[in-house]
Amino acid sequence: MQKEQQDTPSQLPASLMVLVALLQGLALLYLHQAIELHYWPHNQPSWLFAFYSVAFIWPSMLLLGLDKNNVLAMVKLTLPFALLSALLGFYVGHQVTPLEHIRFNALLFSFVLTMAIATFKGLMYSQLWASGERFTYSALFLWSWRNFLTLSLALLFAGSFWLGLVLWGALFKSIGIDFFNELFQQRWFYYPAIALANGFGIIIFRNLSRIIDTIARLQQALMKFLLVALSLVSLLFLGALPFTGLEPLWQSGSSSLILWMQALMLFFVNAVYQNDADNRPYPVWLHRFIYIGVALLPIYSLISFYGLSLRIDQYGWSLSRYWAYLIWFLLALFPLGYLWGIVKYRDRWTHQLSHTNVAIGLVVLAAMLLVNSPLLDFRKMVVENQLQRLADNKVSVDDFDIRYFRHHLAASGYQGLQNLKAQYGESHPNLLLRINALYADRVNDLPSSSRDEFIAAITLLTDNTPDELLTAIYEQETKSHWRMQQTQHYFIQALDLDQDGQLEYLWLVDRDGYIEMKLFFHEDKQWKSSYVGSFRTDQDNAEKIRQAILAGEIELVPSRWHDVVIGEQRFRVRQSD
């Protein structure tokens, strides 16, 4: 049985922990001020990501892991991890350049989430190593729940402290004293104050670790019942598949549900079987029912693998599919290890569980670090895959999703689109316009493409189109960057709509899912336009309509009825199809 360790006030270096919390608050204050006041490294995202990584990760690991007996050991273990986090942050921050052209919300979210998981895993292993304990899953489980609950409660304490300050300021402001309200809104005050509150919260709850362990044991007792129910659901679902087949599963896009089912099953199994391998929380018959459900988990891995593969064959790789495969891989490792233990030990299969979890936990830690490195850069891999699909004619230039590159793939997407412009810009000038519109200067509201680039993208169905008309169209169309992003083709056709011997010009714009038409005509010594109409297209008839336009299959058909004018209102009778 794993010997539980109790943090006591004498074991915690409280003064050192308070100093660490204060320095963390001051570091975060400096970085915020650098961004707001535009001094170094405000415009250097690589350095910002690196410094923020260290400012969040190293103090947090020290606050949760330090005691008076392991200060030097924890510093030796966590400092290299913090420096590695800074290097990874520097690389990820580099993916945000050029800063003015990169949308990095999704990148930031994935970086924070993966580094939080890596820090959580790294802290557990560091605490075990520093304490001299044997590496067992029960010890890792104990430290993981202590760290999670301690940090959660400390953050709740810090949030409550801040709300108390807000109430304090508001109360005094209501009686005409603004000093406290203004003070509490100053960054130089609230950054150190909240960091200190978080530090004090961690000290308080680490001193109550026995209560934290009791909460963990309580959730284990609840999980015992949930695991039985989940095992039953898992077996019933697998039993129903031979009768329903997998097709309904793919039609509903439920590969993610399979992964969730597998993840919950693994979580409950590990929550229940965390202690001594010889300690069985169930009667023998129920224990065997549970491990039958565990032994069949690899079937879930096979099903989800097949479902994910179908989407990749159709559409190639995307960020979400790479993440899904990584999650699939990590979730598949655990049941394979458990299955080996069941085959080898039968009723004593939990003897293998600790070794499997400790080893695969290190794999999870490595994976969370690698995805933020050049070795496993999903964004770069997506760009390479999608560009190769374009080169292999698996997707057309018109259907190529440049907006996905712009909004989800950060610097790799930006560089990929620049390569597209260089490779296809001359042969597909419409693609050039669309990419330029994605990176338009919206601050100064300047045209995203030159007049010559725009005119090169127009399919002129009539010779000798007036130059002044093309200029007027250019000035009108380039006012909307969003519309230019959506446009795949431009067409212009000369017609004499009013039969007066003077040509008008029908302007057709082929956008995603519909074609819009305007009529340009010369009046009062200038070119004017009037909206004609639009109609929706789908993937089946879009190409047919384009070919009809190129073939000049545009006819003038006189209206059967005149317009109706009532007062100043004009009405037109609509022809039925």
Residue pairs with C-beta under 8 A, 6 or more apart in sequence:
1 138
1 275
1 276
1 279
2 136
2 138
2 139
2 142
2 275
2 276
4 142
4 210
4 213
5 131
5 209
6 209
6 210
7 67
7 206
7 207
7 209
8 207
9 207
10 68
11 67
11 68
11 69
12 66
12 67
12 68
12 203
12 206
12 207
13 66
13 67
13 68
13 71
14 203
16 66
16 71
17 62
17 63
17 66
17 199
17 202
17 203
18 196
18 199
18 200
18 203
20 59
20 62
20 63
20 66
20 199
21 59
21 63
21 195
21 196
21 198
21 199
21 200
21 202
22 192
22 195
22 196
22 199
23 59
24 55
24 56
24 59
24 60
24 195
24 199
25 191
25 192
25 193
25 194
25 195
25 196
26 191
26 192
26 195
27 51
27 54
27 55
27 59
28 52
28 55
28 56
28 191
28 195
29 187
29 188
29 191
29 192
31 48
31 51
31 52
31 55
32 187
32 191
33 39
33 187
34 40
34 41
34 42
34 48
35 42
35 48
36 187
40 47
41 47
41 48
41 51
42 48
43 99
44 93
45 93
45 94
45 96
45 97
45 99
45 104
46 89
46 90
46 91
46 93
46 94
46 96
46 97
47 90
47 93
48 93
49 89
49 90
49 92
49 93
49 96
49 111
50 86
50 87
50 89
50 90
50 93
51 86
51 89
52 89
53 82
53 85
53 86
53 88
53 89
53 115
54 82
54 83
54 85
54 86
54 89
57 81
57 82
57 85
57 115
57 119
58 78
58 79
58 81
58 82
58 85
60 119
60 151
61 74
61 78
61 81
61 82
61 119
61 122
61 123
61 126
62 74
62 75
62 78
63 198
63 199
63 202
64 123
64 147
64 150
64 151
64 202
64 206
65 74
65 78
65 123
65 126
65 127
65 130
66 74
70 130
70 131
73 129
73 130
74 126
74 127
74 130
77 126
77 129
77 130
78 122
78 123
78 126
81 119
81 122
81 126
84 369
85 115
85 118
85 119
88 115
88 369
88 372
88 373
89 111
89 115
89 372
91 372
91 373
91 374
92 107
92 111
92 372
94 411
95 102
95 104
95 107
95 377
95 379
95 410
95 411
95 412
96 102
96 104
96 107
96 410
96 411
97 411
98 411
98 414
101 414
101 439
102 410
102 411
102 414
103 406
103 407
103 408
103 410
104 410
106 319
106 407
106 408
107 379
107 410
110 323
110 371
111 372
114 368
114 369
114 371
114 372
115 368
115 372
117 364
117 368
118 365
118 368
118 369
120 144
120 147
120 148
121 361
121 362
121 364
121 365
121 368
122 365
123 143
123 147
124 140
124 143
124 144
124 147
124 361
125 135
125 140
125 361
125 362
125 365
127 143
127 147
128 135
128 139
128 140
128 143
133 139
135 358
136 354
136 358
137 270
137 274
137 353
137 354
137 357
137 358
138 274
138 275
138 276
138 354
140 357
140 358
140 361
141 216
141 270
141 271
141 274
142 213
142 216
145 212
145 213
145 215
145 216
145 219
146 206
146 209
146 212
146 213
146 216
149 205
149 212
149 215
149 216
150 202
150 205
150 206
150 209
150 212
151 202
153 201
153 205
154 198
154 201
154 202
154 204
154 205
155 198
155 201
156 201
157 197
157 198
157 200
157 201
157 204
157 205
158 194
158 197
158 198
158 201
161 193
161 194
161 197
162 190
162 193
162 194
162 197
165 184
165 190
165 193
166 184
168 180
168 184
169 180
169 181
169 182
169 183
169 184
169 185
170 181
172 178
172 179
172 180
172 181
173 180
173 181
183 189
184 190
205 212
219 271
220 271
220 272
220 274
223 268
223 271
223 272
224 272
224 281
224 282
226 268
227 265
227 268
227 269
227 271
227 272
227 290
228 282
228 286
228 289
228 290
230 264
230 265
230 268
230 293
231 265
231 289
231 290
231 292
231 293
231 294
232 293
233 261
234 261
234 265
234 293
234 296
234 297
234 300
235 292
235 293
235 296
237 261
238 296
238 299
238 300
241 303
246 303
246 306
246 307
249 255
249 258
249 303
249 307
250 307
250 310
254 307
255 304
255 307
255 308
255 311
255 324
256 324
258 300
258 303
258 304
258 307
259 304
259 324
259 327
259 328
259 331
261 300
262 297
262 300
262 301
262 304
262 331
262 335
263 327
263 331
265 293
265 294
265 297
266 297
266 331
266 334
266 335
269 290
269 294
269 338
270 353
270 357
272 281
273 281
273 350
273 353
277 348
277 350
277 351
277 353
277 354
278 348
280 287
280 350
282 290
284 347
287 347
288 347
291 338
291 342
291 347
291 349
294 335
294 338
294 339
294 342
294 349
295 338
295 339
295 342
297 334
297 335
297 338
297 339
298 332
298 335
298 336
298 339
300 335
301 328
301 331
301 332
301 335
301 336
304 328
305 328
305 332
308 321
308 324
308 325
308 328
311 321
312 321
316 385
316 386
316 389
316 394
316 395
317 381
317 382
317 385
317 386
318 382
318 404
319 378
319 379
319 382
319 408
319 409
322 378
322 381
322 382
323 378
326 367
326 371
330 360
330 363
330 364
330 367
333 360
333 363
334 356
334 357
334 360
337 352
337 353
337 355
337 356
337 357
337 359
337 360
338 349
338 352
338 353
338 356
340 352
340 356
341 349
341 350
341 351
341 352
341 353
341 356
342 349
342 352
344 352
345 351
345 352
367 376
370 376
371 377
371 378
374 380
377 412
379 408
379 409
379 410
379 411
379 412
379 413
380 412
382 409
382 412
383 405
383 409
383 412
383 413
383 415
383 416
386 395
386 400
386 401
386 405
386 416
387 416
387 419
387 420
389 395
390 397
390 400
390 420
397 424
397 428
397 431
398 430
398 488
398 489
400 420
400 431
402 417
402 420
402 431
402 434
402 435
402 438
402 485
403 438
403 485
404 413
405 413
405 414
405 416
405 417
406 413
406 414
406 417
406 438
406 439
407 413
409 416
414 439
417 435
417 438
420 431
420 435
421 431
421 432
421 435
421 436
424 431
424 432
425 431
425 432
429 453
429 456
429 457
430 457
430 487
430 488
430 489
430 490
432 449
432 453
432 457
433 448
433 449
433 453
433 454
433 457
433 484
433 487
434 484
434 485
434 486
434 487
434 488
436 448
436 449
436 453
436 484
437 448
437 449
437 481
437 482
437 484
437 485
438 485
439 448
440 446
440 447
440 448
440 481
441 448
442 481
447 474
447 478
448 478
448 481
448 484
449 478
449 484
451 470
451 471
451 474
454 474
454 477
454 478
455 470
455 474
457 490
458 470
458 473
458 490
458 491
458 492
459 489
459 490
459 491
459 492
459 549
459 550
460 492
461 491
461 492
461 493
461 494
461 549
461 550
461 552
462 492
462 493
462 494
462 505
465 492
465 494
465 505
466 522
466 527
468 527
469 505
469 520
469 522
469 527
472 520
472 526
472 527
472 529
473 492
473 507
473 520
476 529
477 483
477 484
477 490
477 509
478 484
483 509
483 511
486 511
486 512
487 509
487 510
487 511
488 510
488 511
488 512
489 509
489 510
489 546
490 507
490 508
490 509
490 510
491 507
491 508
491 509
491 510
491 549
491 550
492 505
492 506
492 507
492 508
493 505
493 506
493 508
493 549
493 552
493 554
494 503
494 504
494 505
494 506
495 503
495 504
495 505
495 506
495 554
495 556
496 502
496 503
496 504
496 556
497 504
497 519
497 556
498 504
502 522
504 519
504 520
504 521
505 519
505 520
505 521
506 517
506 518
506 519
506 520
506 532
506 554
507 517
507 518
507 519
507 520
507 529
508 515
508 516
508 517
508 549
509 515
509 516
509 517
509 518
510 537
510 542
510 545
510 546
513 536
513 537
513 538
514 534
514 535
514 536
514 537
515 534
515 535
515 537
515 545
516 533
516 534
517 531
517 532
517 533
517 534
518 529
518 530
518 531
518 532
519 529
519 530
519 532
520 527
520 528
520 529
521 527
521 528
521 529
521 530
522 528
537 545
559 572
559 573
559 575
560 573
560 575
561 573
563 570
563 571
563 572
563 573
564 570
564 571
564 572
564 573
565 571
